[in-house]
Amino acid sequence: MSQTTDIAPPLEGLDESAALRSILEGTAKETGESFFVALVENLAKALNTHGAWVTEYHQERRRLRALAFWMDGGWIKDYEVDITGSPCERVIDSAQLVHFPDRLIQLFPDRPEVKESGLASYMGMPLLDNDQKILGHLAVVDRRPMPPEPRVLALFRIFAARAAAELRRMRIQAQVQEREEKLRALFDSAMDAIVEFDADFNVTRMNPSAEKVFHCQAGDAVGRSFERFFVNQSGQRLKRLVDEIAGRNPEARSLWIPGGLQALPANGNEFIAEATLSRAETHGEVFCSLILRNVNERLEAEQKIHSLKAETEYLRETINSLSGFVQIVGQSAALKSVMEDVAQVAVTDTTVLILGETGTGKELVARTIHQRSRRANDPLITINCAAIPVTLMESEFFGHEKGAFTGATQRREGRFALADQGTIFLDEIGELSLDLQAKLLRVLQEGEFAPVGSSRVRKVDVRVIAATNRRLDQAVREGKFRDDLYYRLNVFPIQLPPLRDRREDIAPLAIAFVKTFAQRMGRPIEPLSEECQQRLMAYSWPGNVRELQNVIERAVITSYDGRLNLDKALPDGGIMISSGTAPATSIPETSSKPILQVQELEQLERSNILRALESTGWRVAGRNGAAALLGINPSTLNSRIRALNIQKSEQQRLEGATSRGSSSSMSDSKSEA
């Protein structure tokens, strides 16, 4: 700073009114830093001082940064100083006006800028915030003494207050601007769509997420009706909600709209929106803000999660129920004919009806058809129609909504929904009720269904494979099965032969079962001997492949010295037969089993079943039924009763009607048995 001397001392002949007018006029049109520039220049000229400045205070660093610094008729740019040991420190620490009228160099000898500038006097005033926090300070300096003058001090206080007010305004403006920038950043970066509209329902602002959701640029939407972005009912509902919150208390003018709006973006793809609505007034104008979210993706994700959970549960049950046999074994002519049918129909989407006795492998054939189809990478869902209570069958088929019936505590996907794009296997289809047959027919015809307790219709693409051991054509004639459903299912029937009609497959099947069960149980088993094969092929297998599987499992369990125990595994030790269909291999001479003709075998089986029925009062199923007595499945026993045409005589029916509860009759039956 250059040193100069003036003839007139500072503050001499001061005209307060002229000085005040000069400073006010010089700063009236200015704000911000321009205000401070005008203030210090006019202040220095009015007080006739060498210099004046206004600063802002940085408390954490105890430094002052000049907002405007006038010295010797010019400006000092970017001036910043540490206040330690300076006159300014007294002002900041005391928060009061400080005046050093003379001898400034002697008072502050350690401040080089004071000595270098030759300053003799100093007057400083703190600039305070409303909470008395120091924002900065205003000061004038001179190389001449500056005697205390009450008029000057009063004038100086006035302009210090004016500077403090402007500094406070600048601070508030900066804070407001910072908040606005943060709000703008939040508004622009929000994942939810935010739309502001006025009292006329015209859009005033729209964030980028709203542009994306509604497929519309903000510039094209602003000034236009917001109602056009909703279907009619939702647009009217939004208007009613706006009117509703207008009548509320100011602190309660907002509400949540859960899944209540059907939005209509510019591309025409409607979506369900959850939203919050709020209302505010600014300068007498009313504005509403709608924050909304497209929940279609969330609903689809929730539905997918439900489907995956249900599918996981189903697959877990399926894995637990599978026996581990996933291949069709055999080379008989009857089986080859079946496999030719499977190969032909598998590559199509044609509905298949698999017919055959219990235990012939209908589900295995269904799995083979699925695995060879174009749907192999999608699920195969199985339903045993005979194993599910009638009251729950519709829910199992089509699913249900929460609260649809007693016990429906949560929404559940049905088997048809799980099978979408894949295959559904309806085992024991003949057990369906007539009511459910009608609903199944709709799925086959229209490819759609409605879950229990829901009005929504769901489309599915499912290939249907059905199976039964019943005569559906006969059930149709008896009125127990719908003829239209029967013809829908019977597009491509596959008749599975019983095991007794493919005896050449018995040995390969038995060998496969032995290997599987031996590995599963960790038991070494010798290869199936010729004698064992002959005994297996000689048995009639009323339970078909399933019974053979069970016999082999029992034989492995009861095996000794690595040899199968067929004596205990086969019913009655097994009975050999000799006929045109029997295997051509000879029976070892060491076998002591009698060889019976087919007619004798059937007569013996018929007699054995009759004795069992008579001893149980013609009860087939149950703990004390004939099936349990014979050690076979009740459905297998029913099949053999029909095949052997076993019926009650007229006398037996009369006796059963008159003496069903007679203990003597039961005793006679047991003695005959």
matplotlib code that plots the C-alpha trace (Angstrom):
import matplotlib.pyplot as plt

x = [0.0, 1.4, 1.5, 0.0, -0.7, -3.8, -4.1, -7.6, -7.8, -10.4, -13.9, -13.2, -16.2, -18.3, -21.8, -23.7, -26.8, -24.6, -22.6, -25.6, -27.3, -24.1, -23.8, -27.5, -27.7, -24.5, -25.8, -29.6, -29.6, -26.9, -27.1, -24.5, -20.9, -21.8, -23.4, -20.3, -18.1, -20.4, -20.6, -16.9, -16.1, -18.7, -17.9, -14.2, -15.0, -17.7, -15.4, -12.4, -10.3, -7.5, -9.2, -12.4, -13.3, -16.0, -15.1, -16.7, -15.4, -14.3, -14.5, -12.9, -9.7, -10.0, -9.4, -11.2, -11.8, -12.5, -15.7, -14.7, -11.4, -10.9, -7.4, -5.8, -8.3, -8.2, -9.3, -7.3, -8.4, -8.6, -7.4, -7.5, -5.8, -5.3, -6.8, -4.4, -2.7, -4.5, -7.0, -9.7, -9.2, -10.4, -13.5, -14.2, -13.5, -15.4, -18.3, -18.3, -17.2, -13.5, -11.8, -8.1, -7.9, -4.0, -0.6, -1.8, 1.8, 2.8, -0.3, 0.3, 4.0, 3.8, 1.5, 3.7, 0.8, 0.1, 3.7, 4.2, 1.1, 1.9, -1.5, -2.2, -6.0, -8.6, -12.3, -14.1, -17.6, -18.7, -21.4, -23.8, -26.4, -29.7, -28.4, -25.4, -23.1, -20.3, -20.6, -17.8, -16.8, -16.7, -13.7, -12.1, -8.3, -6.2, -2.6, -3.8, -5.3, -9.0, -10.4, -13.6, -16.6, -20.1, -21.7, -19.2, -19.6, -23.3, -23.1, -20.6, -23.0, -25.8, -23.7, -22.4, -26.0, -26.7, -23.8, -24.7, -28.3, -27.0, -24.5, -27.4, -29.5, -26.6, -26.1, -29.9, -30.0, -27.0, -28.7, -32.0, -30.1, -28.3, -31.5, -33.2, -30.2, -30.5, -34.3, -33.8, -31.2, -33.6, -36.5, -34.6, -32.9, -36.0, -36.8, -40.6, -42.4, -43.2, -45.7, -46.7, -50.0, -52.0, -55.6, -56.7, -55.1, -52.5, -48.9, -46.4, -43.4, -42.4, -39.2, -37.2, -38.8, -42.2, -41.1, -40.0, -43.1, -45.5, -43.4, -43.6, -41.1, -41.7, -41.8, -44.7, -46.6, -46.2, -49.3, -51.4, -54.1, -52.7, -56.0, -55.1, -52.5, -55.2, -58.1, -61.4, -62.3, -58.9, -58.7, -62.1, -61.0, -57.8, -59.8, -62.1, -59.1, -57.7, -61.0, -61.0, -57.6, -58.5, -61.0, -58.5, -56.4, -53.2, -51.0, -53.1, -53.3, -51.8, -52.9, -51.7, -53.4, -52.5, -52.8, -55.7, -54.9, -54.9, -52.3, -52.4, -49.0, -48.5, -47.6, -51.0, -49.7, -51.8, -50.3, -51.4, -50.0, -49.5, -49.3, -49.1, -51.0, -50.2, -51.5, -49.7, -50.3, -47.5, -48.2, -51.9, -51.6, -52.5, -50.3, -50.6, -47.9, -48.4, -45.6, -46.5, -44.9, -45.6, -46.4, -47.0, -43.4, -43.7, -46.9, -45.5, -42.4, -44.6, -46.6, -43.4, -42.2, -45.5, -45.2, -41.6, -42.4, -45.4, -43.3, -40.5, -42.9, -44.4, -41.0, -39.9, -43.0, -42.4, -38.7, -39.7, -42.4, -40.2, -38.8, -35.8, -36.9, -37.0, -36.6, -39.0, -37.4, -38.4, -38.2, -41.6, -43.7, -46.5, -44.1, -42.5, -45.9, -46.5, -43.2, -43.9, -47.1, -45.1, -42.6, -45.3, -47.3, -44.5, -43.4, -46.9, -49.1, -51.9, -53.8, -53.0, -55.1, -53.1, -55.2, -54.1, -54.4, -53.0, -49.2, -48.6, -46.4, -48.8, -47.0, -43.7, -45.1, -46.4, -43.0, -41.4, -43.9, -43.0, -39.3, -39.5, -41.7, -40.8, -41.9, -39.2, -37.4, -40.7, -42.3, -44.3, -46.9, -48.7, -52.0, -53.4, -57.1, -58.0, -55.7, -57.1, -60.4, -63.2, -63.6, -60.0, -59.7, -60.6, -58.1, -55.4, -56.3, -56.7, -55.3, -57.1, -57.1, -56.4, -59.7, -61.4, -62.5, -61.9, -58.2, -57.1, -54.7, -52.7, -52.8, -51.8, -51.0, -52.8, -51.2, -52.4, -50.6, -47.5, -47.7, -48.0, -45.8, -45.3, -47.3, -49.8, -50.5, -53.9, -53.7, -56.8, -58.9, -62.0, -62.3, -63.1, -66.5, -68.9, -68.6, -64.8, -65.0, -66.9, -64.2, -61.5, -63.3, -63.1, -59.4, -59.0, -61.2, -60.4, -57.0, -58.2, -59.4, -60.3, -58.7, -61.1, -62.4, -61.2, -63.0, -59.8, -59.4, -55.9, -54.6, -52.4, -50.7, -50.6, -50.4, -52.7, -51.9, -54.5, -54.5, -57.0, -57.5, -61.3, -63.4, -64.2, -66.5, -68.6, -68.5, -69.9, -72.7, -73.5, -73.6, -70.5, -68.2, -69.0, -68.9, -67.6, -64.7, -64.1, -63.8, -61.5, -59.2, -59.4, -57.6, -54.7, -55.3, -52.4, -53.3, -50.6, -50.4, -50.4, -47.2, -48.7, -49.0, -45.3, -43.7, -40.4, -40.0, -40.2, -36.6, -35.1, -37.3, -36.4, -32.7, -33.1, -35.0, -32.5, -29.6, -31.4, -32.5, -29.1, -27.3, -29.8, -29.5, -25.8, -26.2, -24.2, -26.7, -25.8, -27.0, -30.6, -30.4, -32.3, -34.5, -35.4, -36.3, -38.5, -40.3, -40.9, -42.2, -44.5, -46.3, -49.5, -48.6, -52.1, -50.3, -48.2, -44.9, -45.6, -46.1, -42.9, -41.0, -42.4, -41.6, -38.0, -37.6, -38.9, -36.6, -33.6, -34.5, -34.8, -31.9, -29.2, -25.7, -26.2, -29.2, -32.7, -35.3, -38.2, -39.8, -40.7, -41.2, -43.6, -47.2, -47.5, -44.0, -45.0, -46.7, -45.2, -47.3, -46.8, -48.6, -48.0, -47.1, -44.7, -41.0, -39.3, -36.5, -36.6, -37.3, -34.4, -35.1, -34.2, -37.4, -40.1, -42.8, -45.8, -46.4, -50.0, -51.8, -53.2, -56.8, -55.7, -53.8, -56.8, -59.1, -56.7, -56.5, -60.3, -60.8, -58.2, -59.9, -63.3, -62.2, -60.6, -63.8, -66.1, -63.9, -64.0, -67.7, -66.9, -65.1, -62.2, -60.4, -59.5, -57.5, -59.7, -60.4, -59.6, -56.9, -55.0, -55.5, -54.1, -51.3, -52.2, -53.5, -57.3, -57.5, -55.5, -57.9, -60.9, -59.3, -58.8, -62.4, -63.6, -61.2, -62.2, -65.9, -66.2, -69.7, -71.9, -74.4, -78.1, -78.1, -74.9, -76.5, -79.7, -77.6, -75.5, -78.6, -80.2, -77.1, -74.4, -73.8, -74.0, -71.0, -71.8, -71.7, -68.3, -67.1, -68.3, -66.6, -63.4, -63.5, -64.2, -61.3]
y = [0.0, 3.5, 6.1, 9.6, 12.6, 14.8, 18.5, 18.0, 15.6, 12.8, 13.5, 17.3, 19.4, 16.3, 17.0, 14.0, 14.5, 14.9, 11.8, 9.8, 10.8, 10.1, 6.6, 5.8, 7.0, 5.1, 1.8, 2.1, 0.2, -2.3, -5.8, -8.4, -7.7, -4.6, -3.2, -3.6, -2.0, 1.0, 1.1, 1.2, 3.6, 6.1, 5.5, 6.3, 9.4, 10.6, 10.2, 11.4, 8.4, 6.7, 3.3, 1.3, -2.4, -4.9, -8.5, -11.9, -13.9, -17.6, -18.6, -22.1, -20.4, -17.1, -15.2, -12.3, -12.2, -8.9, -8.5, -5.0, -3.1, 0.6, 2.1, 5.2, 5.7, 2.1, -1.4, -4.2, -7.6, -10.9, -9.6, -12.1, -11.8, -13.7, -11.6, -12.8, -9.8, -7.3, -4.5, -6.6, -9.3, -6.9, -6.3, -10.0, -11.1, -8.3, -8.2, -4.4, -1.2, -0.7, 2.7, 3.4, 7.2, 7.3, 5.5, 2.4, 1.3, 1.4, -0.5, -3.3, -3.5, -7.1, -6.4, -5.6, -4.3, -1.6, -0.4, -0.7, 1.3, 3.9, 3.6, 5.8, 5.2, 2.5, 2.1, -1.3, -2.6, -6.3, -7.4, -9.7, -12.3, -12.3, -14.8, -12.5, -14.7, -12.7, -12.7, -10.2, -6.6, -3.1, -0.8, 2.4, 3.3, 6.4, 7.6, 10.5, 10.6, 9.9, 11.7, 10.3, 12.1, 11.0, 12.0, 9.9, 6.9, 7.0, 7.3, 4.4, 2.2, 3.0, 1.7, -1.2, -2.2, -1.7, -3.9, -6.6, -6.7, -7.2, -9.8, -11.6, -11.4, -12.8, -15.7, -16.5, -16.2, -18.6, -21.0, -20.8, -21.3, -24.3, -25.8, -25.2, -26.9, -29.9, -30.0, -29.7, -32.5, -34.7, -33.8, -34.7, -37.8, -39.3, -42.8, -42.0, -39.9, -36.4, -34.1, -30.7, -29.2, -26.0, -25.4, -25.8, -29.2, -28.1, -29.5, -27.0, -29.3, -32.8, -34.7, -37.0, -40.1, -38.8, -38.2, -41.8, -43.2, -41.2, -41.4, -37.6, -34.8, -32.2, -29.4, -31.1, -31.7, -28.3, -26.1, -29.1, -31.0, -33.6, -35.5, -36.8, -39.1, -41.2, -43.3, -41.6, -43.0, -42.5, -38.9, -38.1, -39.8, -37.7, -34.5, -35.6, -36.3, -32.8, -31.3, -33.5, -32.4, -28.7, -28.8, -30.2, -28.4, -27.0, -29.6, -32.5, -31.6, -34.8, -38.4, -41.8, -43.5, -47.2, -48.8, -46.6, -44.9, -46.4, -44.3, -43.8, -42.8, -41.3, -44.8, -46.2, -48.9, -48.5, -49.3, -49.4, -46.5, -46.1, -42.4, -39.7, -36.4, -33.1, -29.5, -26.2, -22.5, -20.1, -16.4, -17.1, -19.7, -23.4, -26.2, -29.9, -32.5, -36.2, -38.6, -41.9, -45.3, -47.8, -51.0, -53.3, -54.5, -55.0, -56.9, -59.1, -59.7, -60.6, -62.9, -64.5, -64.9, -66.6, -68.8, -69.7, -70.5, -72.7, -74.3, -75.0, -76.5, -78.6, -79.8, -80.6, -82.8, -84.4, -85.2, -86.7, -88.9, -90.1, -93.6, -92.8, -94.8, -92.3, -94.6, -96.9, -100.4, -103.2, -104.4, -106.2, -105.7, -104.2, -101.7, -100.8, -100.0, -97.6, -95.9, -95.4, -93.6, -91.5, -90.5, -89.4, -87.3, -85.9, -83.3, -81.9, -80.0, -82.5, -83.5, -87.1, -89.6, -92.5, -95.6, -98.6, -100.6, -99.3, -99.6, -99.8, -96.7, -94.0, -91.1, -92.4, -92.3, -88.8, -87.6, -89.1, -87.3, -84.0, -84.6, -85.2, -82.2, -78.5, -77.7, -79.9, -76.8, -75.7, -77.4, -80.6, -80.3, -83.4, -83.7, -86.9, -86.2, -89.1, -87.9, -84.4, -83.7, -82.6, -79.3, -78.4, -79.6, -76.3, -74.4, -77.0, -76.6, -72.8, -71.3, -68.9, -65.4, -64.5, -64.9, -66.8, -69.5, -70.5, -71.3, -69.3, -67.1, -66.1, -66.0, -69.2, -70.2, -73.1, -76.0, -74.6, -71.3, -73.2, -75.2, -72.2, -72.7, -76.3, -79.5, -80.6, -84.3, -85.1, -88.5, -90.4, -88.0, -90.1, -89.1, -85.4, -84.1, -83.0, -79.4, -79.3, -81.2, -78.2, -75.8, -78.0, -78.0, -74.2, -74.3, -76.8, -74.8, -71.2, -71.4, -69.3, -69.7, -67.6, -68.3, -69.1, -65.8, -63.7, -62.0, -61.7, -64.1, -65.5, -66.8, -69.9, -71.9, -75.5, -78.9, -81.4, -85.1, -87.1, -90.7, -93.1, -96.8, -96.4, -96.9, -93.3, -94.3, -96.3, -93.5, -91.2, -93.6, -93.7, -89.9, -89.8, -88.1, -85.3, -86.5, -83.1, -83.3, -86.9, -86.0, -83.1, -85.5, -88.5, -86.8, -89.2, -92.2, -94.4, -97.8, -99.2, -103.0, -104.8, -106.5, -109.9, -109.0, -108.1, -110.9, -110.5, -107.1, -108.6, -109.7, -106.4, -104.5, -106.7, -106.3, -102.5, -102.4, -104.7, -102.4, -99.3, -100.7, -102.3, -99.0, -97.1, -99.5, -100.1, -103.8, -106.1, -108.3, -111.1, -110.8, -112.1, -115.8, -117.8, -119.4, -116.0, -114.7, -117.8, -117.3, -113.6, -114.3, -117.1, -114.7, -113.0, -109.5, -108.1, -104.9, -104.6, -102.8, -101.1, -104.4, -105.8, -102.8, -103.4, -107.1, -106.4, -103.8, -106.4, -109.0, -106.7, -105.8, -109.5, -110.7, -112.8, -113.7, -111.3, -113.3, -112.1, -113.5, -114.1, -116.6, -113.9, -111.1, -112.8, -113.3, -117.0, -117.5, -117.0, -119.5, -120.7, -121.1, -122.7, -121.4, -120.1, -116.7, -118.0, -117.7, -120.4, -121.1, -124.3, -124.6, -126.1, -129.6, -128.6, -126.5, -128.1, -125.6, -127.2, -126.0, -124.9, -124.1, -120.6, -121.6, -123.3, -120.2, -118.0, -120.4, -120.5, -116.7, -116.3, -118.8, -117.0, -113.6, -115.0, -116.5, -113.2, -111.3, -113.7, -113.6, -109.8, -109.5, -108.4, -105.4, -104.5, -101.5, -100.6, -102.1, -105.3, -105.4, -108.1, -106.0, -105.8, -109.5, -110.3, -107.7, -105.8, -102.3, -101.9, -100.5, -103.5, -105.9, -104.1, -104.4, -108.2, -108.6, -107.0, -109.0, -112.3, -111.3, -112.0, -111.2, -111.9, -114.6, -113.8, -116.0, -114.2, -110.8, -111.9, -113.4, -110.2, -108.1, -110.2, -111.2, -108.7, -108.1, -111.8, -112.9, -116.6, -115.7, -114.1, -117.2, -119.4, -117.3, -117.3, -121.1, -121.5, -119.3]
z = [0.0, -0.9, 1.8, 1.0, 3.2, 3.0, 4.1, 5.5, 8.4, 8.4, 9.7, 9.8, 8.7, 8.2, 7.0, 8.4, 6.1, 3.0, 4.0, 4.7, 1.5, -0.5, 0.9, 0.6, -3.0, -3.9, -2.6, -3.2, -6.5, -5.6, -4.0, -3.1, -3.7, -5.8, -2.8, -0.7, -3.4, -3.5, 0.3, 1.1, -1.7, -0.6, 3.0, 2.5, 0.5, 3.0, 6.0, 4.1, 5.1, 3.2, 3.3, 4.1, 3.7, 4.5, 5.1, 5.9, 8.8, 8.6, 12.2, 11.8, 10.4, 12.2, 8.9, 7.2, 3.5, 1.9, 0.0, -1.0, 0.0, -1.0, -0.3, -1.6, -4.4, -5.7, -5.1, -3.5, -4.9, -3.2, 0.2, 3.0, 6.4, 9.7, 12.5, 15.2, 16.9, 14.6, 15.4, 13.7, 16.3, 19.0, 17.0, 16.4, 19.9, 21.7, 19.1, 19.7, 17.9, 18.4, 17.8, 17.8, 17.2, 17.0, 17.5, 15.7, 14.8, 18.5, 19.5, 17.0, 16.3, 15.2, 12.3, 9.3, 7.1, 9.8, 9.8, 6.0, 5.3, 7.9, 9.5, 12.5, 13.2, 12.9, 13.4, 13.1, 13.7, 13.8, 11.4, 13.4, 12.4, 14.1, 16.6, 17.4, 15.4, 13.8, 10.0, 9.3, 10.0, 8.5, 9.1, 8.0, 8.4, 8.0, 8.2, 10.3, 13.8, 13.8, 16.9, 18.5, 17.2, 18.4, 15.1, 13.1, 15.4, 15.0, 11.2, 11.2, 13.2, 10.7, 7.8, 9.7, 10.4, 6.6, 5.7, 8.2, 6.8, 3.3, 4.4, 6.2, 3.0, 1.0, 3.4, 3.4, -0.4, -0.6, 1.7, -0.2, -3.5, -2.0, -0.8, -4.2, -5.9, -3.5, -4.0, -7.8, -7.7, -5.6, -7.9, -11.0, -9.6, -7.9, -9.1, -8.6, -11.1, -9.7, -11.4, -10.2, -11.5, -10.8, -9.7, -13.4, -13.4, -15.9, -15.6, -14.3, -13.6, -14.4, -13.4, -15.6, -14.0, -14.9, -18.4, -18.6, -17.0, -19.1, -22.3, -22.7, -22.6, -19.8, -22.5, -24.2, -21.0, -19.2, -19.7, -20.7, -18.7, -16.4, -16.7, -20.1, -18.4, -16.7, -17.8, -17.3, -13.9, -12.4, -13.8, -12.2, -8.9, -8.8, -9.2, -6.3, -4.1, -4.9, -3.8, -0.7, 0.6, -0.2, 2.6, 5.1, 7.6, 6.1, 8.0, 6.7, 3.0, 1.7, 1.3, 0.1, -2.9, -2.7, -6.1, -6.9, -10.2, -13.7, -15.6, -19.4, -20.8, -24.2, -25.7, -24.6, -22.3, -19.2, -15.8, -12.1, -10.1, -6.3, -5.5, -2.8, -3.4, -1.6, -1.9, -1.2, -1.8, -2.9, -3.2, -3.4, -6.1, -5.5, -6.6, -6.2, -6.4, -7.3, -6.6, -8.3, -9.1, -11.7, -9.7, -12.7, -12.5, -8.8, -9.1, -11.8, -9.7, -6.7, -8.9, -10.2, -6.6, -5.6, -8.7, -8.0, -4.3, -5.3, -8.0, -5.6, -3.1, -5.9, -7.2, -3.7, -3.2, -6.6, -5.8, -2.6, -4.3, -7.2, -6.9, -9.0, -12.0, -14.9, -17.9, -19.7, -19.8, -22.1, -25.7, -26.1, -29.2, -27.0, -25.5, -28.8, -30.2, -27.2, -27.7, -31.4, -30.4, -27.8, -30.5, -32.9, -30.5, -28.3, -30.9, -31.1, -28.6, -29.0, -25.8, -24.9, -22.9, -21.4, -20.6, -18.6, -15.4, -12.2, -12.0, -15.8, -15.8, -17.0, -15.3, -16.7, -20.2, -19.6, -18.4, -21.5, -23.8, -22.0, -22.2, -25.9, -26.6, -27.3, -23.8, -22.2, -20.7, -19.0, -16.0, -16.0, -13.3, -12.0, -10.2, -8.8, -9.1, -6.8, -4.0, -3.5, -1.6, -3.8, -1.9, -2.5, -6.1, -7.7, -5.6, -6.6, -10.2, -10.5, -7.2, -4.9, -3.5, 0.1, 2.0, -0.8, 1.7, 5.3, 5.8, 2.7, 4.7, 1.7, -2.1, -3.8, -7.4, -8.9, -10.8, -14.2, -13.5, -12.6, -15.7, -18.0, -21.1, -20.0, -19.5, -16.9, -16.2, -14.8, -13.3, -12.4, -14.5, -14.1, -10.5, -11.3, -10.2, -12.9, -11.7, -12.1, -15.4, -16.8, -15.6, -17.0, -20.3, -20.4, -19.9, -22.7, -25.0, -24.2, -22.4, -19.5, -15.9, -12.9, -9.5, -6.6, -5.1, -8.0, -10.9, -13.0, -15.8, -16.4, -19.8, -19.9, -22.6, -21.2, -22.9, -21.2, -20.7, -18.8, -17.6, -16.1, -15.3, -15.7, -18.8, -19.6, -22.4, -20.0, -17.5, -20.2, -20.9, -17.2, -16.9, -14.6, -17.1, -19.5, -23.1, -24.4, -22.0, -22.9, -26.6, -25.8, -23.9, -26.2, -29.1, -29.0, -26.8, -25.8, -24.3, -22.0, -21.9, -18.5, -17.5, -18.1, -21.8, -22.0, -20.0, -22.0, -20.3, -16.7, -16.4, -17.8, -15.4, -12.5, -13.2, -13.4, -10.1, -8.4, -9.4, -8.2, -4.8, -4.2, -4.8, -2.7, 0.3, -0.1, -0.4, -2.8, -4.7, -7.1, -10.7, -11.1, -11.5, -14.2, -11.5, -10.2, -13.6, -14.3, -11.0, -11.8, -15.3, -14.0, -11.7, -13.0, -11.7, -11.1, -9.8, -13.0, -13.0, -9.6, -8.0, -9.6, -8.2, -4.7, -4.9, -5.9, -3.1, -0.6, -2.0, -1.7, 1.9, 2.9, 0.8, 2.4, 1.3, -1.7, -3.1, -3.5, -1.2, -3.6, -1.3, 1.1, -1.5, -3.9, -2.7, -1.7, -2.8, -6.5, -8.8, -12.1, -15.2, -18.5, -21.6, -25.1, -23.6, -21.0, -21.5, -23.5, -21.2, -19.3, -15.6, -13.6, -12.4, -8.9, -8.7, -6.6, -7.6, -9.5, -13.0, -13.6, -16.8, -17.3, -16.7, -13.5, -12.4, -13.0, -11.3, -8.3, -8.2, -8.5, -5.7, -3.5, -4.1, -3.4, -0.1, 0.9, 0.0, 1.9, 5.0, 5.0, 4.2, 0.7, 2.0, -0.5, 1.1, 4.6, 7.4, 7.5, 3.8, 1.3, -0.3, 3.0, 3.5, 0.1, 0.4, -2.8, -3.7, -3.4, -6.9, -8.2, -6.4, -8.0, -11.4, -10.9, -9.6, -12.8, -15.0, -13.4, -13.3, -9.6, -8.4, -5.4, -6.0, -5.3, -2.2, -0.9, -1.5, 0.5, 3.3, 3.4, 3.7, 6.5, 8.6, 7.8, 11.5, 12.6, 14.5, 13.6, 10.0, 10.4, 12.3, 9.5, 6.9, 8.8, 9.2, 5.5, 4.8]

ax = plt.figure().add_subplot(projection="3d")
ax.plot(x, y, z, "-o")
ax.set_aspect("equal")
plt.show()
